[in-house]
Amino acid sequence: MIIARDIPPACSPDLELSAEEQDGQKVIKHCRRGTYLRVGPHESFLLEQLDGQQTYESIAARFRKRFADDISLEEIGTFVSLARQEGLLEKRRAGRAKSRPSQAGAGQTLRRMVRAARAQSLLYFRVKLVNPDRLLSWLEPRTRFLFSTPLALLAMVGGLAALVATWVNRGELLETVSSQFGLRAIALYWVTTILVTILHEFGHGLACKKYGGEVREMGALWIFFTPCLYCNVSDAWMFAGRWRRLLVSLAGTYVDLLVWMVSVALWRFAVPDSALHSLAWVLVTGCGVRLAFNLNPLLRLDGYYALADFLQQPNLRLRARERMMVHVRWLFWGGPRPQPEKDHWLLLGYGVLSWVFSVGLLGLLSFQLSAWLGQFMGVAGVVAAGGFFVLVTRSLNHGLLGGDFWTMLTKRWLRLVLFGGLLGGAMFLPVPDQAGGVFVIKPHVRWEVCAPVPGFLRAVHTAEGQTVEANSLVATIEIPELANQISRKQAEIAEVNAELRRLTTGARAEEIAEQRARIERSKAWRDLGRTSLEKAEAAFQQELETLDFRIEQARAELDYRAATRGQAEQLHARGGLAEQQLMAQKRLELEATAELRVAESQRKTREAEGVMSSQTELARREKELADEEARLTLLLAGSRTEDIEAEQARLRRLEEEMRILREHESLQQIGCPVAGTAVTPRLRDQIGQYFDRGKAILVVEGLDQLEADVAVPEQQAQALAVGQPVRLKPRLWPHHTLDGTVLRISPAVNALTPGAASQVTVHCTVDDPDGLLRSGMTGYGRVSLGKMRLGQWIYFRSMRLLRTEFWW
């Protein structure tokens, strides 16, 4: 029981109250715990009166005077009890001077961190790492210019200019993302993201310090499976007015804007493919994505806290979610009707939007996970993805069922039947069925103008983007040595024609007469040779007789010299002849012997030679006579049929070669048989290059009529048919939707890499009245397959997640 003269306990000296806001509310800060509590004007007034000196009666009197409203002592006692539970009052000190010191400080700290982590959601939890207050106190005076009004205005103008520059050059940006994305880019993204995130969080902290707040907590944050950093600037609730709190909430995004603005400038002005250009490109894409996420008020990031500060709605997400759950239980399960509350529609609308966004994002993630796990694990993979979805959405759906749902199942039969009937009837509602995939724009007419013969390109009669008429001249190619080859071939044909005429005409009478005269002369020349042979034989006999006489004479001389030598030897033996005279006789005998041998040798040589030269000459003349007679016989017989046919075949071969050369000469002028637009870039640069036969010189496409090839997954291709409507969304024009019609369906499934889903190509006509499309553009297209029941749609979509092996 409350006694009027009792003195309630005083407020804790660790409390600090903020200035009063327009609606009379204040924020209570517990300096030692680092917690904040928002109270109304009545609660804040009562808390200020708890000074340890006033009684319950005096506090009630002052309350009546302040608010012109009555308050009982029991109500004040209830408030004191609640304040004691929240730790807002001084604790009564026991007989012990101090509490026992901790016996395991590090272990208890670790256990507190584990308990705090368990108390948080799997989608959102944070861990304190450092106390940056001293560092921020040192940095704040040195970085105060960042939050000056001129720089803020300059950042707004520069950010708008950077946004325009990025939008104008979005094609180049997307092309760079597709061409340079890889492990190196991912590593650079991680490094730059960490550095920019640190700058982002320091921006929050410096802004809070600028307006006199304290920042005693900075750590790691895990939100929607994404690691982040955070800076606790809850002390901004102590600021008077909401605009300072709003600026503190947007300070990190403001720093990101400054970094992104400078990065865009560097990206546009730096030399392409340089290190500075690559770094700027990473910052442009990374900071751009960060800005989009941070400004999203449906995520618990800067956009959410800025919205909560602007609306002056603390714990907006939690209160809105609870408000939505109360309405769900009331509408669906028959729970108690929600009590009227201030800002009812604001809380309900934000609660629905945030719940739909969170569940939809997690559902999409789980669906992709089920498709990936289903390829490897079948039904188990789908079940695992479903369990993952239930686990991560458990906190989001907290309070969705409650006891009202089970009450409806057991007692409210009419509502249960009505709810089940509505759910069953919804399964028969017609819903559109679609099949989609990436598309590529291709022209209806495409022609590659190739070199018909190998040669050098000498002239091009069109350029990129120019219109080409059907059967018009587009290029000229030059074949080396073609003119010389044609001249040589003409001379060979003339020579063969002359020889063929000679063979078919035969020999003339003059030629035959001349040949006969040659034969008569050859006969006379042969007879003369015979006469010469006879004379030579007679002379040969005379020479033999002369040589025989010389031999006899030499032999007689030798006999004489032999007899003389014998007599000389006898005289010498008797001493009647000198030695010198004997030697002289012997020498004369030797000379006679040599003379005999020479004569015999001459006779043998002459006998061996005989009349051979005259016989050889006669044989040669007889041969010449036979040749002339044979030639006369050929002249009289005429040309052979085989020779004429051989020359005729040679003539045909030369004429065919000549025809090919003339054809090559005509093919030097290259035309295009179809009408269209030349799309090959830098045609003039190819002049003088050598082209092999069949190599493309330029490409002509009919851009007045385009087609889209949509790659539809094999599992969605069972209901495709010609004539079905198609809607296309180009990547270059994401805000434009083009209509088309299925023209034909590829009869074969594209064979892709192992492990990837096969695809069916659907060829579609495209309606492009504004001329937005270009050949080679890509995007995403959807083919309308008609309508089916919602139950059928859910069934077929679910069955697509199961592997084919499951049905065996």
Buried (B, 14 or more C-beta within 10 A) or exposed (E): EBEEEEBBBBBBEEBEBBEBBEEEBBBBBBBEEBEBBBBEBBBBBBBBBBEEEBBBBBBBEBBEEEEEEEBEBEBBBEBBEEBBEBBBBBEEEEEEEEEEEEEEEEEEEEEEEEEEEEEBEBBBBBEBEEBBBEBBBEBBEEBEEBBEEEBBEEBEEBBEEBBEBBEEBEEBBEEBEEEBEEEEBEEBBEEBBEEBBEEBBBBBBBBBBBBEBBBBBBBEBBBBEEEBBBBBBBBBBBBEEBEBBBBBBBBBBBBBBBBBBBBBBBBBEBEEEEEEBBBBBBBBBBBBEBBEBBBBBBBBBBBBBBBBBBBBBBEBBEBBBBBBBBBBBBEBBBBEEBEEEEBEEBBBBBBBBBBEBBBEBBEEBBBEBBBEBBBEBBEEBBBBBEEBBEEBBEBBBEEBBBEBBEBBBEEBEEBBEEBEEEEEEEEEEEBEBBBBBBBBBBBBBBBBBBBBBBBBBEBBBBEBEEEBEEEEBBBBBEBEEBEEBBEEBEEBBEEBEEBBEEBEEEBEEEEEEBBBEBBEEBBEBBEEBEEBBEEBEEEBEEBBEEBEEBBEEBBEBBEEBEEBBEEBBEBBEEEEBEEEEBEEBBEBBEEBBEBBEEBBEBBEEBEEEEBEEBBEBBEEBBEBBEEBBEBBEEBEEEBEEEEBEEBBEBBEEBEEBBEEBEEBBEBBBBBBEBBBBBBBEEBEEBEEEEBEEEEEBBBBBBBBEBBBBBBBBBBBBEBBEEEBBBBBBBBBBEEBEBEBBBBEBBEEEEEEEEEEBBBBBBBBBBEBEEEEBBBEBBBBBBBBBEEBBBBBBEEBEEEEBBBEEEEE
